[in-house]
Amino acid sequence: MKLEKAYKLLANAEKISNRAAKELIDRGVVYSRGEKITVARGEMPLNAKFKVLKSDEIVKIYEDKNMLVVNKPAYILSEDVAKKLGHPLLHRLDKETSGVLILSKDEEFTKKAIEEFKALRVEKIYLAIVGGRVVEPIKIDFKIETIKKESGAISKISDRGKEAITEVEPLLIEGKNSLVKVKILTGRTHQIRVHLKEIGHPLLGDERYGGKKAPRVMLHAYALKIFDKSFKAKLPNDFAKLGFETDIRI
């Protein structure tokens, strides 16, 4: 059987450049036979068929002289949002995480806002779909240690780690999965993912931390409060596809 690199086959199928095909695979939006293609240079049969997921549009939530607040779609890097909109990031969301993202328009505001993040005075609330039935509130305070590798950071529960506090509150149950509200009181790398895994309710789609397969890591930055301003980002449609309504308000 003749084989060819995945990105070349995708480029030919979609009538796009090799570079554009590689970027799509790196973003995690390319599937074949129901499986996500993760290695652009991986070899595949010449007759391979592809499905490319389309990202939602970047939606503006709020704007003033100091900041621009948007609802970031999944599959797009925070850095790419900043590049497209022409303003630097105030903070970041993981590629597969959707929701409230703030870009700064003023240098003095940036300095003050960064201090708010460092002092843990920024309130951040996420909505997540997790495996299992969550029926009561849970407070998680396991310390987290992060190890940085060439392939990216990986975090784990460890007594050598830093303080990490996460509050989980059940909202809805659908079959064997639950929609939960997650509030983080600290800001450790992959904090939500590691803590949810530790209590036996990993994020759907988060296979790196024990979650079952899903279209993506089912995590959405729903609300953020900084200084005297609060922002909320509507749940994306992929939550509805897993049985959870997107018009929920908390």
C-alpha positions in Angstrom: 0.0 0.0 0.0 1.4 3.4 -1.0 1.6 6.0 1.7 2.1 9.8 1.8 2.5 12.4 4.6 -0.8 13.5 6.1 -0.3 17.2 5.5 0.4 16.6 1.7 -2.7 14.5 1.3 -4.8 17.1 3.2 -3.3 19.9 1.1 -4.3 18.1 -2.1 -7.8 17.2 -0.8 -8.6 20.8 0.5 -6.8 22.6 -2.4 -4.6 24.5 0.1 -0.9 25.0 0.6 1.3 22.4 2.5 1.9 25.0 5.1 -1.8 25.7 5.6 -2.5 22.0 5.9 0.2 21.6 8.5 -1.3 24.5 10.5 -4.7 22.8 10.4 -3.3 19.5 11.7 -1.3 21.3 14.4 -4.5 23.1 15.6 -6.2 19.8 16.1 -9.1 20.3 13.7 -8.4 17.5 11.2 -9.9 14.1 11.5 -9.8 10.9 9.4 -12.1 7.9 10.1 -13.3 9.5 13.3 -9.7 9.9 14.7 -7.9 13.2 15.2 -4.8 13.6 13.1 -2.0 14.8 15.4 1.2 14.3 13.4 1.4 16.3 10.2 4.3 14.2 8.9 2.7 10.9 9.7 2.1 8.7 6.7 -1.4 7.7 5.6 -2.9 5.8 2.7 -3.3 7.7 -0.5 -7.1 7.3 -0.4 -7.5 8.7 3.1 -10.5 11.0 3.6 -10.4 14.0 5.9 -12.9 16.1 7.9 -11.8 19.6 8.9 -13.6 21.2 11.8 -14.4 24.8 11.4 -13.8 27.2 14.2 -16.4 29.6 15.4 -15.9 33.3 14.8 -14.1 35.5 17.4 -16.9 37.4 19.1 -16.3 40.8 20.7 -17.8 41.0 24.2 -16.6 44.4 25.4 -14.3 47.2 24.3 -13.1 50.5 25.8 -9.9 52.6 25.7 -8.0 50.1 27.9 -9.1 46.6 26.8 -10.8 44.4 24.2 -12.6 41.4 25.5 -13.6 38.5 23.2 -15.1 35.1 23.3 -12.2 33.0 21.9 -13.3 29.9 19.9 -11.7 26.5 20.5 -8.9 25.4 18.2 -7.4 28.9 17.9 -4.2 29.9 19.7 -4.6 32.9 22.0 -1.5 34.4 20.3 -3.3 34.1 16.9 -6.2 36.0 18.3 -3.9 38.8 19.4 -2.2 38.9 16.0 -5.5 39.0 14.2 -7.0 41.8 16.4 -3.8 43.8 16.7 -3.5 44.0 20.5 -1.3 42.1 23.0 -2.7 39.5 25.4 -3.4 40.2 29.0 -3.6 36.5 29.7 -3.9 33.2 27.8 -6.3 30.3 27.3 -5.2 26.9 26.0 -5.7 26.2 22.3 -8.7 23.9 22.9 -10.3 26.1 25.6 -12.9 28.6 24.5 -14.2 31.6 26.4 -13.4 35.0 27.9 -10.0 36.4 26.7 -8.8 39.9 27.4 -6.4 41.9 25.2 -4.9 45.1 26.4 -4.9 48.5 24.5 -3.0 50.6 27.1 0.4 50.0 28.6 -0.4 51.5 32.0 -3.6 49.4 32.2 -1.5 46.3 31.4 0.8 46.9 34.3 -2.1 47.4 36.8 -4.0 44.4 35.4 -0.9 42.1 35.6 -0.6 43.0 39.3 -4.3 42.0 39.8 -3.5 38.6 38.3 -0.4 38.1 40.4 -2.3 39.1 43.6 -5.0 36.5 42.7 -7.7 39.2 42.7 -9.0 38.3 39.2 -12.1 36.0 39.6 -12.2 33.3 36.9 -15.1 30.8 36.5 -15.1 28.0 34.0 -17.8 25.6 32.8 -16.7 22.0 32.0 -18.0 18.7 30.9 -16.5 15.9 33.0 -16.8 12.2 33.1 -19.0 10.7 35.8 -21.8 12.1 37.9 -20.9 15.0 40.1 -23.7 15.4 42.7 -22.2 17.7 45.3 -19.8 20.6 45.6 -16.1 19.7 45.9 -13.2 21.8 47.1 -9.8 20.5 45.8 -6.5 21.7 47.4 -3.9 19.3 46.2 -0.5 20.9 45.5 0.6 21.0 41.8 4.0 20.6 40.4 4.7 21.5 36.8 7.5 20.1 34.7 8.4 21.9 31.5 9.5 19.7 28.5 10.2 20.4 24.9 6.9 18.9 24.0 5.1 21.2 26.5 4.4 21.6 30.1 2.9 18.7 32.1 1.5 19.0 35.7 0.9 16.5 38.5 -0.1 16.3 42.1 2.9 16.5 44.3 3.9 17.5 47.8 6.7 19.4 46.2 4.3 21.5 44.2 2.7 24.9 44.7 -0.6 25.6 46.5 -3.6 25.2 44.2 -7.2 25.6 45.1 -10.2 24.7 42.9 -13.9 24.7 43.7 -16.3 22.5 41.7 -20.0 22.8 41.7 -22.5 20.5 39.9 -24.9 22.1 37.4 -26.4 19.4 35.2 -26.1 15.6 34.6 -26.5 14.0 31.2 -26.1 10.2 31.1 -22.6 9.4 32.5 -21.3 13.0 32.2 -21.7 16.2 34.2 -21.7 19.9 33.5 -19.8 21.6 36.3 -18.9 25.1 37.4 -15.3 25.4 38.2 -13.7 28.4 40.1 -10.0 28.5 40.5 -8.5 30.5 43.4 -4.9 30.0 42.2 -3.5 29.9 38.7 -1.3 26.9 38.2 -0.5 25.4 34.8 -3.3 22.9 33.9 -4.8 23.3 37.3 -8.3 22.4 36.4 -7.3 19.5 34.3 -5.0 18.0 37.0 -7.4 18.6 39.9 -10.4 17.1 38.0 -8.4 14.0 37.1 -7.4 13.6 40.7 -11.0 13.5 42.0 -12.0 10.9 39.3 -13.8 13.4 37.0 -11.4 14.2 34.2 -12.4 16.6 31.5 -14.0 15.0 28.4 -11.6 15.2 25.5 -8.6 15.6 27.8 -6.9 12.3 27.0 -3.6 13.6 28.3 -5.1 13.7 31.8 -7.3 10.7 31.6 -10.4 12.0 29.9 -12.5 10.1 27.4 -12.5 11.0 23.8 -14.5 14.1 22.7 -14.3 16.7 19.9 -12.0 18.7 22.1 -11.1 19.4 25.7 -14.5 20.4 27.0 -13.5 23.5 29.0 -14.9 27.0 28.6 -13.8 30.2 30.3 -17.3 31.4 31.1 -16.8 34.4 33.3 -14.0 36.8 34.4 -14.0 39.7 36.8 -11.1 42.2 36.9 -11.2 45.5 38.8 -14.9 46.5 38.7 -15.8 44.9 35.4 -17.3 41.5 34.8 -17.6 39.6 31.5 -19.3 36.4 30.4 -18.9 34.3 27.2 -21.8 32.2 25.9 -21.2 28.5 25.8 -20.2 27.2 22.3 -22.4 24.9 20.2 -20.1 21.8 20.8 -21.4 21.7 24.4 -25.0 21.3 23.0 -23.8 18.4 20.8 -23.0 16.5 24.0 -26.4 17.2 25.5 -25.9 20.4 27.5 -27.8 23.6 26.5 -25.7 26.6 25.6 -28.0 29.3 27.1 -27.2 28.4 30.7 -26.7 31.3 33.0 -25.0 31.2 36.4 
